[in-house]
Amino acid sequence: MLIRPARTEDLPRIAEVEEAAFSTPWSLHSFRALLPVDRVLFRVLEVEGVVLGHGVLWRVGDEGEVANIAVHPLARRRGFGSRLLEHLLGEAAAAGVHRVFLDVRPSNLAAIRIYRRRGFRPVGRRTNYYREPVEDALVLRLDLGEPDADAEPAADAEPDADAEPPADTDTDPTLPSPNPRI
């Protein structure tokens, strides 16, 4: 098993996994747009040369958002989702991220178990956030640790970034919508 940065040649397989994993999958265009963005962690999990899953986490200042984790349905229940999550969180922490948010369907009990085991806690709910089927989103948060007062801020950190919720990527033309599934 290998987790590595996504590449252009992975995109067709990523789209296949996404289609199999979600009722409203991200578009190939959305994934392609992420490849050149420095503050986006876009990783694939492969086994014996076959991409079985992918994960996306974007960073803004010292905050991050897990935007997508998908594992092909035939490869589930092998710990691949947890490994992708751990990898993304480790890279995010190394890049200076101290808080991570994510949205999850309340009906996605397997994902919620993974997130809770990792330490994510509920901080809110977005009404009718998902479509097909329509469902609220639980907003979860994980604190990776507080910034060290002696440490240099991340290159893309903004003043008082810890006082703001994650940035709305709708206003950033370099990133797709925070939830292209809606």
SULHUPE-V309605 format. One record per backbone hydrogen bond with DSSP energy under -0.5 kcal/mol. NH is the residue of the N-H (numbers start at 1). CO is the residue of the C=O. Records with the same first field share a line. If there is no record, write none. Layout:
NH: CO  CO
This chain:
2: 46
4: 2  44
6: 42
10: 7
11: 7  8
13: 10
14: 10
15: 11
16: 12
17: 13
18: 14
19: 15
20: 16
21: 17
22: 18
31: 27
32: 28
33: 29
34: 30  31
35: 31  32
37: 34
38: 36
40: 37
41: 39  57
42: 40
43: 41  55
44: 4
45: 53
46: 2  44
47: 50
50: 47
51: 49
52: 45  50
53: 45
54: 70
55: 43
56: 68
57: 41
58: 65
59: 39
60: 63
63: 60
64: 99
65: 58
66: 101
67: 56  65
68: 56
70: 54
72: 52
75: 72
76: 73
83: 79
84: 80
85: 81
86: 82
87: 83
88: 84
89: 85
90: 86
91: 87
92: 88
93: 89
94: 90
95: 91
96: 93
97: 92
98: 62
99: 62
100: 142
101: 64
102: 140
103: 66
104: 138
106: 136
108: 105
109: 107
112: 108
113: 109
114: 110
115: 111
116: 112
117: 113
118: 114
119: 115  116
120: 115
121: 141
123: 139
124: 139
126: 137
127: 125
129: 126
130: 135
135: 130
137: 126
138: 104
139: 124
140: 102  138
141: 121
142: 100
144: 98  142
145: 98
151: 148
157: 154
161: 158
163: 160
164: 161
169: 167
171: 168
172: 169
173: 171
175: 172
180: 177
182: 179
